[in-house]
Amino acid sequence: RHPDSVLAGDAAFRAAELLYARSRYAEAEPLYQAVLALGAGTPYFAPAQYKLGWSLYLQARYDDAAQVFIAILDAELPAGAIADDPQQALASVDRRSAEFAGDALRVTGLSFAELGGGPAMNRYFEAQGEPRFSTLLYRALGEALLDQRRYTDAAQVYEAFIDRHPQDSHDPDF
């Protein structure tokens, strides 16, 4: 009833959380987006962005979820040289944001795995642009697949990176 209230973001976030807790992700999504529309200055921006990503992922909208989680990583990973090792990169993130960033990295990989792995990453980056930390995304997904003993899938991720970056210094490792 009071969309211009200073509590509008709080109300939208809490309503979205209630819907999310009841697995009503499609209904929670526009409320999380309303919080994001208020800008990064609202205290609910980061958690709303994170939950929006999860809402999209749980609706099997993996492209959209990857876009949200990549935006989280872009905001959380320090500018400049990004370590290509997931643990190193996450160690450089502010302690308060490390959990969001770590989960964003993991779910980005899960999203791309659902979309078809490395070739899907290449298609996505071709269409959406490649983030400054793309090597980290390829490595994190490849390592996650290796941990699951999905060797062929991991090899396809590394091969996709090599196809996209044929002269990169990481190619021999991959």
N, C-alpha and C positions, 0 to 999 in steps of 0.2 A: 503493500500500500504506500510505501514511502521510498521510492527508488533513488531519491537524491540524499537519503540519510547517510551519515558517516558510518552507519552500521550495516549498510546494504551489502558490502562485501562479506562481512561476518555472517549475515543471514543467508546469503547465497551459498557460501562455503558449508555452513552447517546443514542446510537443506540438501546439498549435494552429498555430503557425508552420510546422511540418513538413507538416501536412495542407494548410494554405493554399498552400504552395509547390507542392504536388502537385495543386492545383486541386480539392481535396476540401473544398469550402467548407461543405457541410452537416455534415460531421464536425467541422470546426474550430469551427463556431458554438457548440456547447455548452461547449467548452473556453474560448473567449473569454468566454462568459457566466459561467463559474465564476470567472474572474479578476475580472470586474466585481463579482461577489457578495462578494468580499473587501473591497470598498470603495475609495474614492478614495485611501486611504493607501498602497496598494501601488504600487510604482514601475512596475508594468506596466498600471495602470488605463488611462491615456490611450492607449497604443498598442493595448491589447486592444479598447478601445471603437472606435477608428478601424478596426482590422482587422475587427471584428464588422460595422461598417457596410458595409465593402467586401464581406465574405462574403455579406451579405444582398443587396447590389446585384448581385453576380455570380450569385446564384441567381434573379435577376429578381423579388425581393421588395422592390419599390421603396417601398411604403408603410413597411415596417419599416426599410429603409435610411434613408429620409428622417427617420424618428423618431430614429434613432441620431445622424445627422449634425446634426440640429437641436439635440439635447442637447449635442453637442460645441460647436456655435456658442454656445449659451447659456452654457456654462461658460467659453469662451475670449473672447467679446466683452465688453469692459468694461461694467459696469452704468452706467446713466445714459443720456444722449443718445447714440444710435447714429447715426452718419453713414449716410445712405442711399446713398452712393457706395461701391461695393465696395472700391475701392482705399484710400479714406480709412478705412473701417471696419477693414480688415485692417492698416493702418498703426498702429492703436491697440492691436493685440494684442501681447502679450509676444513678443519676438523668438524665443524657444525654441518657442513654440506657433504661430507664424505659418503654417508650412507645413501643419500639421494643419487650422487654421482655413480657410486658403485652399482647400485641397482639399475640406474639408467643405462649404464654400459652393458649390463647383463641382459636387460630386456630388449635393448636395441638388437643385440645378437640373436635373441630368441625370435624377434620379429623378422629379421632377415632369414633365419633358419626356416621359419614358416613360409616365407615367400620364395624360397628356393636356394638359400645359401649365398655363396660368393657371386654367382651370376646375377642373382637378384640385387645384390649390393651394387654391382656394376651398372645395372639398369637404373637403379634408384639414383645413383650419383650422376649418371648421365642426364637424367631428367631434372633432378633437384639441385645439382651442384655438389661438389665434393667438400666435406668439412675439412678443416685444417688438421684434424686428428684422425683422418680416415685409416691410416696405417694401424692405429690403435684398435679401430673397430674390426678390421680384418684379423688382426692377431688375436683379439679377445674371442671372436667367434671361432676361429680355428682352434684355439686352445680349449674352449668349452666343448667343441665337438670331439677333440682328442680325448678329453677327460671322460666323455661318454662312450669312448671306443668306436666312434663313428668315423673311421679313418678315411674312407672314401669321401665323405662329406667335407671333412677337414681339408683334404687334399684339393678339393674343388674350390674351397674358399681361397686357399693360397694361390692356386692356379689363376683364379679370377683376378687377384691382386696383380700377379705377374703380367697377365694379359692387359690390364689397365695401365700398368706402370712398368713397361718392359726394360727400362734402364735404371730402376731404383736400386739403391744399395741393399735393400732388404730381400731382394729376389733370391739370392743364394740361400739365405736362411729359410725362406719359405719353401 
